[in-house]
Amino acid sequence: MSSDELSFIATMSICNYPVTLAGNRLTTQWMKTAPTRFYFKYFHGFYNIQIASGEHAGACVDVVGDGYLVAAKDGTPFLLQATTKAYITLAEIVGDQKAVYLQTPRKYYVQQCMYGGTAFEDHDTMYNFLLAVPRVDRGDGKYLAMEENSWVARSAGYPDRTIPADITLHIEQKGVS
């Protein structure tokens, strides 16, 4: 199949909350909002994800130094994984919805940055940002890791237990050039 045949336009959701933009960061938020449309352009086994509509149309999804997913000029390529951890392309997606994990070439899974027990308490402004970083180095031999929806301090030798976000793709159009 050609790159165009494996490319598509979709929205994404996590736990039935649409993925949207807050400023230039990808988020989910308590207040139901219109989902952001994304263009998944297939290229040599990876998907470059662009914002397909709205204020940031044409911007790419990138992972910045602190791990947050943002709309930017340059993008980070992503691998699509079925929740069974098998790598997939549009060719393996039957129907118009698919639960996936997104992974960067450095093997960092996209996670949802929750704020522990306070997640979604402020119904007007609470956002839960998306990020792709296994851990944040504190510079003292310890790091912070996102595990089970909260930041946990770990020693440098502790194994990575990143829990990827279950992202549902809602495919609107297949075979987009």
The 8 nearest C-alpha neighbors of each residue, nearest first, counted from 0:
[[1, 4, 2, 5, 3, 90, 174, 89],
 [0, 2, 4, 3, 5, 41, 6, 174],
 [1, 3, 5, 41, 4, 42, 6, 0],
 [2, 4, 176, 6, 1, 174, 5, 175],
 [3, 5, 174, 1, 2, 6, 0, 175],
 [6, 4, 2, 89, 3, 41, 174, 1],
 [7, 5, 40, 41, 3, 174, 175, 39],
 [6, 8, 173, 39, 175, 172, 174, 38],
 [9, 7, 38, 172, 37, 171, 39, 170],
 [10, 8, 170, 171, 169, 37, 36, 168],
 [9, 11, 36, 169, 37, 168, 35, 34],
 [12, 10, 168, 18, 167, 17, 169, 166],
 [11, 13, 17, 18, 16, 167, 15, 166],
 [12, 14, 166, 16, 15, 165, 167, 17],
 [13, 15, 16, 12, 165, 166, 167, 17],
 [14, 16, 13, 12, 17, 167, 11, 166],
 [17, 15, 12, 13, 14, 27, 18, 31],
 [18, 16, 12, 34, 27, 11, 19, 15],
 [17, 19, 27, 12, 11, 26, 34, 35],
 [20, 18, 35, 34, 26, 25, 27, 17],
 [19, 21, 25, 24, 26, 23, 22, 35],
 [22, 20, 24, 23, 26, 25, 19, 126],
 [21, 23, 24, 20, 25, 70, 69, 55],
 [22, 24, 70, 69, 21, 20, 25, 71],
 [25, 23, 69, 21, 20, 22, 68, 26],
 [26, 24, 20, 68, 19, 129, 69, 128],
 [27, 25, 128, 19, 127, 18, 129, 20],
 [26, 28, 18, 127, 126, 16, 17, 19],
 [29, 27, 126, 30, 125, 127, 26, 16],
 [28, 30, 119, 122, 31, 125, 126, 27],
 [31, 29, 28, 32, 122, 123, 124, 125],
 [30, 32, 29, 16, 28, 33, 17, 34],
 [33, 31, 30, 34, 17, 19, 28, 16],
 [32, 34, 35, 31, 17, 19, 18, 36],
 [35, 33, 17, 19, 18, 10, 32, 36],
 [34, 36, 19, 10, 18, 37, 33, 20],
 [37, 35, 10, 51, 9, 52, 50, 34],
 [38, 36, 50, 51, 9, 49, 8, 10],
 [37, 39, 8, 49, 51, 48, 7, 40],
 [40, 38, 48, 7, 6, 46, 47, 8],
 [41, 39, 6, 47, 46, 38, 48, 42],
 [40, 42, 46, 6, 2, 45, 5, 39],
 [41, 43, 45, 44, 46, 2, 40, 47],
 [44, 42, 45, 41, 2, 46, 76, 40],
 [45, 43, 42, 41, 46, 78, 88, 87],
 [46, 44, 78, 42, 77, 43, 76, 41],
 [45, 47, 41, 77, 40, 76, 39, 42],
 [46, 48, 76, 40, 39, 77, 41, 49],
 [49, 47, 39, 60, 38, 59, 46, 40],
 [50, 48, 59, 38, 58, 37, 60, 57],
 [49, 51, 37, 56, 57, 58, 52, 38],
 [52, 50, 37, 56, 36, 38, 49, 57],
 [53, 51, 56, 50, 36, 55, 54, 35],
 [52, 54, 56, 55, 51, 50, 35, 36],
 [53, 55, 56, 52, 50, 57, 58, 51],
 [54, 56, 53, 58, 50, 57, 52, 70],
 [57, 55, 52, 50, 51, 53, 58, 54],
 [56, 58, 50, 49, 51, 55, 59, 52],
 [59, 57, 71, 70, 50, 72, 49, 56],
 [60, 58, 49, 74, 71, 70, 73, 48],
 [59, 61, 70, 74, 48, 69, 49, 71],
 [60, 62, 74, 75, 69, 68, 71, 59],
 [61, 63, 68, 66, 67, 75, 69, 131],
 [62, 64, 66, 65, 67, 61, 68, 69],
 [65, 63, 66, 62, 67, 132, 68, 131],
 [66, 64, 63, 67, 132, 135, 62, 130],
 [67, 65, 132, 130, 131, 63, 64, 62],
 [66, 68, 130, 62, 63, 65, 129, 69],
 [69, 67, 62, 130, 61, 25, 129, 24],
 [70, 68, 24, 23, 61, 60, 25, 71],
 [69, 71, 60, 23, 59, 58, 61, 24],
 [72, 70, 59, 58, 73, 69, 61, 60],
 [71, 73, 58, 59, 74, 70, 61, 60],
 [74, 72, 71, 59, 61, 75, 58, 60],
 [75, 73, 61, 59, 60, 76, 71, 72],
 [74, 76, 61, 62, 60, 77, 47, 103],
 [77, 75, 47, 46, 45, 103, 74, 104],
 [78, 76, 103, 46, 102, 45, 101, 47],
 [77, 79, 45, 102, 101, 46, 103, 80],
 [80, 78, 101, 87, 86, 100, 99, 77],
 [81, 79, 86, 100, 84, 99, 85, 87],
 [80, 82, 99, 83, 84, 85, 86, 100],
 [81, 83, 84, 99, 80, 100, 98, 85],
 [82, 84, 81, 85, 80, 86, 99, 100],
 [85, 83, 82, 81, 80, 86, 100, 99],
 [86, 84, 80, 81, 83, 87, 82, 79],
 [87, 85, 80, 79, 81, 84, 78, 88],
 [86, 88, 80, 79, 91, 85, 81, 89],
 [89, 87, 90, 91, 79, 5, 92, 86],
 [88, 90, 92, 5, 91, 87, 6, 7],
 [89, 91, 88, 92, 5, 87, 93, 0],
 [92, 90, 89, 88, 87, 93, 81, 86],
 [93, 91, 89, 90, 94, 97, 88, 95],
 [92, 94, 91, 95, 96, 97, 90, 89],
 [95, 93, 96, 92, 97, 170, 169, 91],
 [94, 96, 170, 169, 93, 97, 171, 92],
 [97, 95, 169, 168, 94, 170, 167, 98],
 [96, 98, 168, 167, 99, 92, 95, 169],
 [99, 97, 167, 166, 168, 165, 82, 81],
 [100, 98, 81, 166, 80, 82, 165, 167],
 [99, 101, 80, 165, 79, 166, 82, 81],
 [102, 100, 79, 109, 78, 108, 77, 80],
 [101, 103, 108, 78, 77, 107, 106, 109],
 [102, 104, 77, 106, 107, 105, 78, 76],
 [103, 105, 106, 77, 102, 76, 78, 107],
 [104, 106, 103, 107, 102, 108, 132, 77],
 [107, 105, 103, 104, 102, 108, 133, 78],
 [108, 106, 103, 102, 131, 105, 132, 133],
 [109, 107, 102, 131, 163, 101, 110, 106],
 [108, 110, 131, 130, 101, 163, 102, 164],
 [111, 109, 164, 163, 130, 129, 131, 108],
 [110, 112, 129, 164, 113, 128, 130, 127],
 [111, 113, 128, 127, 129, 110, 130, 114],
 [114, 112, 148, 127, 115, 149, 111, 118],
 [113, 115, 118, 117, 149, 116, 112, 148],
 [116, 114, 149, 117, 113, 118, 148, 150],
 [115, 117, 118, 114, 120, 149, 113, 119],
 [118, 116, 115, 120, 114, 119, 121, 113],
 [117, 119, 114, 120, 116, 115, 113, 125],
 [118, 120, 125, 121, 29, 122, 117, 126],
 [121, 119, 117, 118, 122, 125, 29, 116],
 [122, 120, 125, 123, 119, 124, 118, 29],
 [121, 123, 29, 120, 124, 119, 125, 30],
 [124, 122, 121, 125, 30, 29, 28, 120],
 [123, 125, 121, 122, 126, 28, 29, 30],
 [126, 124, 121, 119, 28, 122, 123, 29],
 [125, 127, 28, 27, 128, 26, 124, 29],
 [128, 126, 27, 26, 113, 112, 28, 111],
 [127, 129, 26, 112, 111, 25, 126, 130],
 [130, 128, 111, 26, 68, 25, 110, 112],
 [129, 131, 67, 66, 68, 110, 109, 132],
 [132, 130, 109, 66, 108, 107, 110, 67],
 [131, 133, 66, 134, 107, 130, 108, 135],
 [134, 132, 107, 161, 144, 131, 159, 135],
 [133, 135, 144, 143, 132, 142, 136, 145],
 [134, 136, 143, 142, 137, 144, 133, 132],
 [137, 135, 142, 138, 134, 141, 143, 140],
 [136, 138, 142, 139, 141, 135, 143, 140],
 [139, 137, 136, 140, 141, 142, 135, 155],
 [140, 138, 141, 137, 136, 142, 155, 154],
 [141, 139, 155, 138, 154, 142, 137, 136],
 [142, 140, 154, 155, 139, 153, 137, 136],
 [141, 143, 136, 137, 135, 153, 152, 134],
 [142, 144, 152, 135, 151, 134, 150, 153],
 [143, 145, 134, 151, 150, 146, 133, 142],
 [144, 146, 150, 149, 148, 161, 151, 147],
 [147, 145, 148, 149, 161, 144, 162, 150],
 [146, 148, 149, 162, 145, 161, 150, 115],
 [149, 147, 113, 146, 115, 145, 112, 114],
 [148, 150, 115, 145, 146, 147, 113, 114],
 [149, 151, 145, 144, 143, 146, 152, 148],
 [150, 152, 144, 143, 153, 149, 145, 146],
 [153, 151, 143, 142, 144, 141, 150, 154],
 [154, 152, 142, 141, 143, 157, 151, 155],
 [155, 153, 141, 156, 157, 140, 142, 152],
 [154, 156, 141, 140, 157, 153, 142, 158],
 [157, 155, 154, 158, 153, 141, 140, 159],
 [156, 158, 154, 155, 153, 159, 160, 141],
 [159, 157, 160, 156, 155, 153, 154, 161],
 [160, 158, 161, 157, 133, 144, 134, 146],
 [161, 159, 158, 162, 146, 144, 133, 145],
 [160, 162, 146, 159, 133, 163, 145, 144],
 [161, 163, 146, 160, 164, 110, 147, 145],
 [164, 162, 110, 108, 109, 161, 100, 165],
 [165, 163, 110, 166, 111, 109, 100, 162],
 [166, 164, 100, 99, 13, 98, 163, 167],
 [167, 165, 13, 99, 98, 12, 164, 100],
 [166, 168, 98, 12, 11, 97, 99, 13],
 [167, 169, 11, 97, 96, 170, 10, 9],
 [170, 168, 96, 10, 9, 95, 11, 167],
 [171, 169, 9, 95, 172, 168, 96, 8],
 [172, 170, 9, 8, 169, 173, 95, 7],
 [171, 173, 8, 7, 170, 174, 175, 9],
 [174, 172, 7, 175, 6, 8, 171, 4],
 [173, 175, 4, 6, 3, 7, 5, 176],
 [176, 174, 7, 6, 3, 173, 4, 172],
 [175, 3, 174, 6, 4, 40, 2, 7]]
